[in-house]
Every structure is written in C-alpha cells, then in structure tokens.
Amino acid sequence: MEVIEITHPIKPEQYIEEDIVIALGFFDGIHRGHQALFERLDEVAAERGLKKAVMTFDPHPSVVLNPKQKRTTYLTPLDDKIDLLLEAGIDYCLVVNFSSRFAEVSPEAFIQDYLVKNHVKVAVAGFDFTFGKYGKGNMAMLQEYTSQIECITVGKQDLNGEKISTTAIRRDLTQGKLAEVNEALGYRYQVKGTVVQGEKRGRTIGFPTANIQLSDDYVLPAKGVYAVSLKIGTSDKVYRGVCNVGVKPTFHDDLPQIVIEVNIFDFEENIYGERVTVTWHHYIRPEMKFNGIDPLVAQINQDKERAKYLLAVDFEDDVSYNI
C-alpha cells in the first residue's frame, strides 16, 4: 500500500495516476460500520477493475473546528489505522493534514482538486460524511457531479438498535462496556506500548507486572481489571494475563496519571524496553481501594482465576475478530 501524506494545497506529484475507487472518512476504529463501507469499496473495485484508495485525515477535524471539544485520543491512532488498511488490501492511503488552511477549502474545490484530479471514478462514503468549508459539502451535493464521479452512499449501520459509531464506542470503552466495544468494532480492542520500569510493588506481593507506557494517543479503557492477551515484539506468540488500569488507590491517594499493569501468567522473563501489543478481552471489575495488603492479594487471586477462565474459553472457541 502506498501512503501519500498531503498538506494543502495538494501538489501535482501527489496525485494518483491510475483510476481509483475511494472511500472517504476519518475511520477511527475501523469498526463494523466502516467495514460495511470497505465491503462496498471491494465490490466496486472488482466490478470496475479499479484500484482501491482511502482518504483519511489527521488530526481529527475537531482540533481545528471545535477546540473546546477537540478529539486528541483515538481508538486507532494514525499508524494503527494505516496498518489495518494495509491488512484490508487497500492500494493507496491518502492522509490529508486537517489544518486551518484545509478547513477553508470550498466543497467545489475539494471535489475538483482532491477527487477529480486524483483519478477518482467512484467515491464511497457514509451517509453523514461532510466536506469543504463549514462542512457544507455532503453526499447529496456529490451526487450532482455524476458526470465526473459516481457517488455511492452507504447507509447507517445498526447494532442492537443503536447506530455503530466511533463516538458510541469511545463512550462504551470509557464506561467499562468492553463486550459492547468489541462487538461494535468487530475485533478486540488493542493498544501498543513499551514495557517500562514501574514501582515493582507487584513482585513483593507475588504478582509481578509489566508496566505499559502507551506508544500513542489511545482512548483508555475505564479504570478497572481486565482479562487481556499480549504479544511481545514481532513474535506471534500470545501470552495471557490480567491487567489493571488505574491509579492504585490502595497505595496512593493521588497518583497523577493512570497506569496500565499486566500480570502475565506463567511468565518470568525480563522484558523492559520491549514493545508490546495488549488485546482487551473482558472487563472483570472496577478498580477498588482495599484496607491493606491481605484483602488486595485475595482479590487479585480471584481476578487472576476469573481471567484465566475467560481467556481459556476465548482461545478454546477461537473467537475471531478480524477485519
């Protein structure tokens, strides 16, 4: 997949020189709603013999358009999004820098400069996709350019009576509704990071943990305890564990930042500095403050056994959450 990073104004050498069908959107999370759009992209590409392209934006438009409610954390930060698009068989990924200058581009100029001149023969987007200054461009407007571009609108995708959306997934993730998150995503939520030195208190009570420093601006799950799996470096080997997300209130009255710690089952290696991928399987309970070490240890033992059971079921059933 060729990744083309664009800062307005787009330069002639950045145009794609072959006919394409393009999917338009921010695509944070690449959830089931997005996947329905990519399925339509695949169908059109196969029917017309076109290369597949995706146009996405960085940062989120709210950073420019709505600073008071700007979105600076993501389900899939840009690097992760690009990896998922590569796995989905996309030929071109256009990453448009959403700057104040780009926000001033008129809908008509966007169509001509970013689509028509880019050899876009078919544009595919969700029913609520907007573009151009003040978001005045929409799919109905794009339909007026059928002499230059065919326009395909993908309707709302529902799950359990609610529209599948990044906003809803973010909300559920921060509320501990991990089952709903993974169902809406169509795969299990993941974050990447590096194992760093922590307080090393876990090993003193019999539960050594890997302290994970996130590598990008991920949306954090709600504070609590989770059943997780973990990969280390580039190895495909999957380890199982129990993870705590929080501020460790039993030991701290006011920890300044949330800490992610994973107790990896049956594991004694030193992995400081290793890059890891954490996959979130199940929410077990909220983070709690205990009156001393003994009740904390007893609860951790319960959490560990619960996580082992849940993960054993997952891996035995070979539940697949792949795009």
C-alpha positions as CSV (number, residue, x, y, z in Angstrom):
1,M,0.0,0.0,0.0
2,E,1.3,3.4,-0.9
3,V,0.8,6.1,1.8
4,I,0.5,9.7,0.5
5,E,0.7,12.4,3.1
6,I,-0.9,15.6,1.8
7,T,-0.7,19.2,3.2
8,H,-3.0,21.7,1.5
9,P,-2.6,22.7,-1.2
10,I,-2.1,19.3,-2.8
11,K,0.9,19.1,-5.1
12,P,0.7,17.7,-8.7
13,E,3.2,15.0,-7.9
14,Q,0.9,13.7,-5.1
15,Y,-1.9,12.8,-7.5
16,I,-2.6,9.2,-8.2
17,E,-2.0,8.4,-11.9
18,E,-4.4,5.5,-12.3
19,D,-8.2,5.2,-11.9
20,I,-9.4,4.5,-8.4
21,V,-12.5,4.0,-6.2
22,I,-12.0,5.9,-3.0
23,A,-13.5,5.6,0.5
24,L,-13.8,8.9,2.3
25,G,-13.9,9.4,6.1
26,F,-11.9,9.7,9.3
27,F,-12.3,6.0,10.1
28,D,-11.2,6.0,13.7
29,G,-11.5,2.4,15.0
30,I,-12.4,0.9,11.5
31,H,-15.5,-0.5,13.2
32,R,-18.3,-2.6,11.7
33,G,-19.8,0.4,10.1
34,H,-16.6,1.3,8.4
35,Q,-16.1,-2.3,7.4
36,A,-19.5,-2.3,5.6
37,L,-18.2,0.7,3.6
38,F,-15.0,-1.1,2.7
39,E,-17.0,-4.1,1.6
40,R,-18.8,-1.8,-0.9
41,L,-15.3,-0.5,-1.9
42,D,-14.1,-4.0,-2.6
43,E,-17.2,-4.8,-4.7
44,V,-16.9,-1.7,-6.9
45,A,-13.1,-2.3,-7.4
46,A,-13.7,-5.8,-8.5
47,E,-16.6,-4.9,-10.8
48,R,-14.9,-1.9,-12.5
49,G,-11.2,-3.1,-12.3
50,L,-10.2,-0.1,-10.2
51,K,-7.5,0.3,-7.6
52,K,-8.8,0.8,-4.0
53,A,-8.0,4.0,-2.1
54,V,-8.9,5.5,1.2
55,M,-8.7,9.2,2.1
56,T,-8.5,9.9,5.8
57,F,-7.5,13.0,7.8
58,D,-5.0,13.9,10.6
59,P,-5.6,15.3,13.2
60,H,-9.3,14.9,13.9
61,P,-11.2,17.9,12.3
62,S,-12.4,18.9,15.8
63,V,-8.9,20.0,16.7
64,V,-9.4,22.9,14.2
65,L,-13.1,23.2,14.1
66,N,-14.1,22.7,17.7
67,P,-11.1,23.3,20.1
68,K,-13.3,23.2,23.2
69,Q,-14.3,19.6,22.4
70,K,-11.3,18.5,20.4
71,R,-10.6,14.8,20.0
72,T,-6.9,14.1,20.6
73,T,-7.2,10.4,21.6
74,Y,-8.1,7.7,19.2
75,L,-9.2,4.1,19.0
76,T,-6.8,3.6,16.2
77,P,-4.1,6.3,16.1
78,L,-2.8,7.0,12.6
79,D,-0.1,4.3,12.5
80,D,-2.6,1.7,13.7
81,K,-5.2,2.8,11.2
82,I,-2.6,2.5,8.3
83,D,-1.7,-1.0,9.5
84,L,-5.4,-2.0,9.4
85,L,-5.9,-0.5,6.0
86,L,-2.9,-2.4,4.7
87,E,-4.4,-5.7,6.1
88,A,-7.7,-4.8,4.3
89,G,-5.9,-4.8,1.0
90,I,-6.1,-1.0,0.2
91,D,-3.8,0.1,-2.6
92,Y,-3.5,3.8,-1.7
93,C,-4.0,5.6,1.6
94,L,-4.2,9.4,1.3
95,V,-3.6,11.1,4.7
96,V,-4.7,14.7,4.5
97,N,-3.5,17.1,7.1
98,F,-6.6,18.7,8.5
99,S,-5.2,22.2,9.0
100,S,-6.9,25.7,9.2
101,R,-5.9,26.2,5.6
102,F,-7.5,22.9,4.5
103,A,-10.7,23.8,6.5
104,E,-11.1,26.8,4.3
105,V,-11.3,24.7,1.1
106,S,-14.7,25.1,-0.6
107,P,-16.7,21.9,-1.3
108,E,-16.4,22.5,-5.0
109,A,-12.6,22.9,-4.8
110,F,-12.4,19.7,-2.7
111,I,-14.3,17.8,-5.3
112,Q,-12.1,19.1,-8.2
113,D,-8.7,19.2,-6.5
114,Y,-8.9,16.2,-4.2
115,L,-11.2,13.8,-6.2
116,V,-11.5,14.6,-9.9
117,K,-7.8,15.4,-10.4
118,N,-6.9,12.3,-8.4
119,H,-8.5,10.0,-11.0
120,V,-11.4,9.1,-8.7
121,K,-14.0,7.4,-10.7
122,V,-16.2,6.3,-7.8
123,A,-16.4,7.8,-4.3
124,V,-17.8,5.8,-1.5
125,A,-18.7,7.3,1.9
126,G,-21.2,7.1,4.8
127,F,-24.5,8.9,4.7
128,D,-23.3,11.5,7.2
129,F,-19.9,12.4,5.5
130,T,-19.4,16.1,5.0
131,F,-16.6,18.0,3.4
132,G,-15.5,21.5,2.5
133,K,-15.7,24.8,4.4
134,Y,-18.2,24.7,7.2
135,G,-18.9,21.1,6.3
136,K,-21.3,22.4,3.6
137,G,-20.4,19.6,1.2
138,N,-22.3,16.3,1.6
139,M,-23.2,13.2,-0.3
140,A,-26.3,14.8,-1.9
141,M,-24.0,17.5,-3.3
142,L,-21.5,15.0,-4.6
143,Q,-24.3,13.3,-6.4
144,E,-24.6,16.4,-8.6
145,Y,-21.2,15.6,-10.1
146,T,-22.1,12.3,-11.6
147,S,-20.7,13.3,-15.0
148,Q,-17.3,13.3,-13.4
149,I,-17.6,11.0,-10.4
150,E,-20.0,8.2,-9.5
151,C,-21.1,8.6,-5.8
152,I,-22.1,5.7,-3.6
153,T,-23.6,6.4,-0.2
154,V,-23.5,3.7,2.5
155,G,-26.4,3.9,4.9
156,K,-26.4,3.8,8.7
157,Q,-25.2,0.5,10.3
158,D,-27.0,-0.5,13.4
159,L,-26.2,-2.9,16.2
160,N,-28.7,-3.8,18.9
161,G,-30.8,-0.9,17.9
162,E,-28.1,1.7,18.0
163,K,-26.0,3.3,15.3
164,I,-22.5,2.0,15.2
165,S,-20.3,5.0,15.6
166,T,-16.8,5.9,16.9
167,T,-18.5,8.2,19.4
168,A,-20.6,5.4,20.9
169,I,-17.6,3.0,21.0
170,R,-15.4,5.6,22.8
171,R,-18.2,6.2,25.3
172,D,-18.6,2.5,26.0
173,L,-14.9,2.0,26.3
174,T,-14.6,4.7,29.0
175,Q,-17.6,3.1,30.8
176,G,-16.1,-0.4,31.0
177,K,-18.5,-1.8,28.5
178,L,-15.8,-3.8,26.7
179,A,-18.1,-6.5,25.3
180,E,-20.1,-3.8,23.5
181,V,-16.9,-2.2,22.3
182,N,-15.5,-5.4,20.8
183,E,-18.8,-6.3,19.2
184,A,-19.1,-2.9,17.5
185,L,-15.5,-2.9,16.4
186,G,-15.8,-6.4,15.0
187,Y,-12.4,-7.2,16.6
188,R,-10.9,-6.9,20.1
189,Y,-9.6,-3.5,21.1
190,Q,-5.9,-3.2,21.1
191,V,-3.2,-0.8,22.3
192,K,0.5,-0.7,21.7
193,G,3.3,0.4,24.1
194,T,6.6,-0.2,25.7
195,V,7.4,-2.1,28.9
196,V,8.9,0.4,31.3
197,Q,10.2,0.4,34.9
198,G,7.4,0.7,37.5
199,E,7.2,0.8,41.3
200,K,7.9,-3.0,41.3
201,R,5.5,-3.4,44.2
202,G,3.7,-6.2,42.4
203,R,6.6,-8.6,42.8
204,T,6.7,-8.0,46.6
205,I,3.1,-9.4,46.9
206,G,3.6,-12.2,44.5
207,F,2.1,-10.6,41.3
208,P,4.9,-9.1,39.2
209,T,3.6,-6.9,36.4
210,A,4.7,-5.4,33.2
211,N,4.1,-1.6,33.3
212,I,3.0,-0.5,29.9
213,Q,3.7,3.0,28.6
214,L,1.4,3.6,25.6
215,S,3.2,4.4,22.3
216,D,0.4,6.7,21.0
217,D,-2.7,8.7,22.0
218,Y,-5.1,5.8,22.6
219,V,-8.5,6.0,24.2
220,L,-8.0,4.3,27.6
221,P,-10.5,1.8,28.9
222,A,-12.3,2.6,32.1
223,K,-10.3,2.1,35.3
224,G,-10.6,-1.5,36.4
225,V,-9.4,-5.0,36.0
226,Y,-9.4,-6.8,32.6
227,A,-8.6,-10.2,31.1
228,V,-6.1,-9.5,28.3
229,S,-3.7,-11.2,25.9
230,L,-0.3,-9.8,25.0
231,K,2.3,-10.1,22.2
232,I,5.9,-9.1,22.7
233,G,7.9,-7.6,19.9
234,T,7.3,-9.1,16.5
235,S,6.6,-12.6,17.8
236,D,3.3,-14.1,17.1
237,K,3.3,-15.9,20.5
238,V,0.3,-14.9,22.6
239,Y,0.5,-14.6,26.3
240,R,-2.4,-14.4,28.7
241,G,-2.8,-12.1,31.6
242,V,-4.8,-9.9,34.0
243,C,-4.5,-6.2,33.6
244,N,-5.2,-3.3,36.0
245,V,-5.9,0.2,34.6
246,G,-5.9,2.9,37.2
247,V,-4.2,4.8,40.0
248,K,-3.6,2.0,42.5
249,P,-5.7,3.7,45.3
250,T,-4.7,1.1,47.9
251,F,-1.2,2.6,47.7
252,H,-1.8,6.1,46.5
253,D,-4.1,8.9,47.5
254,D,-3.4,10.9,44.4
255,L,-1.4,9.2,41.6
256,P,-1.1,11.9,38.9
257,Q,-1.6,9.6,35.9
258,I,-3.4,6.3,35.0
259,V,-1.1,3.3,35.0
260,I,-1.5,0.1,32.9
261,E,0.0,-3.0,34.5
262,V,-0.3,-6.6,33.2
263,N,0.4,-9.7,35.2
264,I,1.4,-12.2,32.6
265,F,0.5,-15.8,33.5
266,D,3.4,-18.3,33.9
267,F,6.0,-15.7,32.8
268,E,9.3,-14.8,34.4
269,E,11.3,-13.1,31.6
270,N,12.8,-9.6,31.8
271,I,11.0,-7.6,29.1
272,Y,11.9,-4.0,30.0
273,G,12.1,-1.9,26.8
274,E,10.2,-4.4,24.7
275,R,7.3,-3.2,22.5
276,V,4.1,-5.0,23.2
277,T,0.5,-5.2,21.9
278,V,-2.2,-5.6,24.5
279,T,-5.6,-7.0,23.4
280,W,-8.6,-6.4,25.7
281,H,-10.8,-9.4,26.0
282,H,-13.1,-9.0,29.1
283,Y,-13.9,-6.4,31.8
284,I,-13.8,-8.1,35.2
285,R,-14.4,-5.4,37.8
286,P,-13.8,-1.7,38.6
287,E,-10.7,-0.6,40.4
288,M,-11.1,-0.6,44.2
289,K,-9.3,0.6,47.3
290,F,-8.5,-2.1,49.9
291,N,-7.8,-1.9,53.6
292,G,-4.4,-3.4,53.5
293,I,-2.4,-5.9,51.5
294,D,-4.1,-9.2,52.5
295,P,-7.6,-8.3,51.1
296,L,-5.9,-6.9,48.0
297,V,-3.9,-10.1,47.4
298,A,-7.1,-12.2,47.9
299,Q,-9.0,-10.1,45.3
300,I,-6.1,-10.3,42.8
301,N,-6.1,-14.1,43.2
302,Q,-9.8,-14.1,42.4
303,D,-9.3,-11.8,39.4
304,K,-6.5,-13.9,38.1
305,E,-8.6,-17.1,38.2
306,R,-11.5,-15.3,36.6
307,A,-9.2,-14.0,33.8
308,K,-7.8,-17.5,33.2
309,Y,-11.2,-19.0,32.9
310,L,-12.5,-16.3,30.5
311,L,-9.4,-16.4,28.3
312,A,-9.5,-20.2,28.2
313,V,-13.0,-20.0,26.8
314,D,-11.9,-17.4,24.2
315,F,-9.0,-19.4,22.9
316,E,-10.8,-22.7,23.0
317,D,-13.7,-21.3,21.0
318,D,-11.2,-19.5,18.7
319,V,-13.4,-16.4,18.6
320,S,-12.3,-14.4,15.6
321,Y,-12.4,-10.6,15.4
322,N,-10.7,-9.9,12.2
323,I,-11.4,-7.3,9.6
